[in-house]
Amino acid sequence: MHLNVGSWDRIARLAIGIALIAYAFLGLSSPWSAMGIGAIAAGLILAVTGLISWCPIWAALGVNTRKANG
């Protein structure tokens, strides 16, 4: 597994992931509604890929936002 998520990509993934999870629990809809579950799932995926600096979709597409020495 080669790391393929750069620093700005990581920051964006973490921020959007946390925002989606917060929306699900603090938003107007219930976290157990279809939109709430979708927001939680998307937020968790984004947050985890940001934390581990690896995205399977980027790997499949051959995209790398990480610097060679970073």
Residue frames relative to the residue before (quaternion, step in Angstrom):
aa qw qx qy qz dx dy dz
M 1.0000 0.0000 0.0000 0.0000 0.00 0.00 0.00
H 0.1423 -0.7893 0.5954 0.0470 3.57 -0.53 1.22
L 0.4696 -0.6706 0.4931 0.2942 3.57 -0.88 0.94
N 0.0207 -0.8376 0.5444 -0.0395 3.58 -0.82 0.98
V 0.6121 0.5165 -0.3572 0.4806 3.61 1.24 0.30
G 0.3072 -0.7858 0.5173 0.1434 3.57 -0.58 1.20
S 0.7481 -0.4412 0.2675 0.4172 3.55 -1.33 0.18
W 0.6901 0.4522 -0.2995 0.4792 3.63 0.85 -0.87
D 0.6144 0.5366 -0.3335 0.4727 3.55 1.07 -0.72
R 0.6412 0.5319 -0.3089 0.4589 3.59 1.00 -0.87
I 0.6675 0.5065 -0.2966 0.4582 3.55 0.87 -1.01
A 0.6626 0.5009 -0.3034 0.4669 3.58 0.93 -0.89
R 0.6549 0.5132 -0.3148 0.4567 3.59 0.92 -0.89
L 0.6731 0.4911 -0.3010 0.4639 3.59 0.89 -0.90
A 0.6725 0.5001 -0.3039 0.4532 3.59 0.88 -0.92
I 0.6899 0.4593 -0.2850 0.4815 3.60 0.85 -0.92
G 0.6307 0.5409 -0.3297 0.4483 3.60 1.01 -0.78
I 0.6742 0.4763 -0.2898 0.4845 3.57 0.90 -0.94
A 0.6412 0.5268 -0.3261 0.4527 3.60 0.99 -0.81
L 0.6624 0.4975 -0.3142 0.4636 3.61 0.94 -0.81
I 0.6491 0.4986 -0.3218 0.4758 3.59 0.97 -0.79
A 0.6491 0.5065 -0.3152 0.4720 3.59 0.96 -0.85
Y 0.6219 0.5401 -0.3399 0.4539 3.58 0.99 -0.81
A 0.6530 0.5299 -0.3247 0.4329 3.57 0.92 -0.88
F 0.7614 0.3752 -0.2102 0.4851 3.58 0.94 -0.82
L 0.7669 0.3384 -0.1896 0.5113 3.60 1.12 -0.56
G 0.5276 0.6665 -0.3898 0.3542 3.58 1.28 -0.19
L 0.7051 -0.4742 0.3360 0.4064 3.51 -1.33 -0.05
S 0.7007 0.4225 -0.2780 0.5031 3.59 1.13 -0.52
S 0.5996 -0.5622 0.4343 0.3685 3.55 -1.27 0.35
P 0.5222 -0.6285 0.4621 0.3446 3.62 -1.06 0.65
W 0.6865 0.4731 -0.2859 0.4723 3.61 1.20 -0.36
S 0.4769 0.6232 -0.4649 0.4099 3.57 1.25 0.26
A 0.6912 -0.4628 0.3371 0.4410 3.57 -1.26 0.20
M 0.6712 0.4834 -0.3044 0.4724 3.60 0.94 -0.83
G 0.6438 0.5256 -0.3203 0.4546 3.59 1.00 -0.76
I 0.6648 0.4860 -0.3003 0.4813 3.58 0.93 -0.87
G 0.6410 0.5202 -0.3211 0.4641 3.59 1.02 -0.77
A 0.6557 0.5050 -0.3081 0.4691 3.58 0.98 -0.84
I 0.6437 0.5107 -0.3178 0.4730 3.59 0.99 -0.81
A 0.6673 0.5031 -0.3057 0.4562 3.59 0.87 -0.93
A 0.6789 0.4746 -0.2942 0.4767 3.59 0.85 -0.94
G 0.6517 0.5236 -0.3115 0.4517 3.58 0.98 -0.83
L 0.6591 0.5008 -0.3085 0.4686 3.58 0.97 -0.82
I 0.6415 0.5180 -0.3255 0.4628 3.58 0.96 -0.83
L 0.6777 0.4821 -0.2950 0.4704 3.58 0.87 -0.93
A 0.6716 0.4994 -0.3080 0.4524 3.60 0.88 -0.89
V 0.6748 0.4887 -0.3061 0.4606 3.60 0.88 -0.87
T 0.6698 0.4762 -0.3182 0.4726 3.61 0.88 -0.82
G 0.6236 0.5207 -0.3369 0.4759 3.58 1.14 -0.56
L 0.6700 0.5063 -0.2975 0.4542 3.58 0.97 -0.81
I 0.7676 0.3578 -0.2032 0.4913 3.59 0.91 -0.84
S 0.3766 -0.7705 0.4422 0.2626 3.62 1.34 -0.02
W 0.6550 0.4467 -0.3317 0.5113 3.57 1.05 0.69
C 0.0812 -0.7907 0.6067 0.0116 3.53 -0.90 0.99
P 0.4016 -0.7364 0.4821 0.2529 3.62 -0.62 1.02
I 0.6204 0.5278 -0.3544 0.4592 3.59 1.08 -0.59
W 0.6345 0.5036 -0.3274 0.4865 3.61 0.97 -0.81
A 0.6425 0.5259 -0.3272 0.4512 3.60 0.96 -0.82
A 0.6726 0.4984 -0.2985 0.4584 3.60 0.92 -0.89
L 0.7198 0.4257 -0.2392 0.4935 3.58 1.08 -0.74
G 0.4659 -0.6955 0.4307 0.3373 3.60 1.26 -0.19
V 0.4421 0.6821 -0.4610 0.3561 3.60 1.21 0.47
N 0.0095 0.7767 -0.6293 0.0229 3.56 -1.06 0.82
T 0.1299 -0.8086 0.5718 0.0471 3.58 -0.56 1.19
R 0.5490 0.6098 -0.3826 0.4247 3.57 1.31 0.06
K 0.4820 -0.6535 0.4994 0.3020 3.57 -1.05 0.78
A 0.6359 -0.5630 0.3692 0.3772 3.58 -1.13 0.60
N 0.7657 0.3397 -0.1924 0.5111 3.62 0.94 -0.80
G 0.6203 0.5931 -0.3291 0.3939 3.62 1.26 -0.15
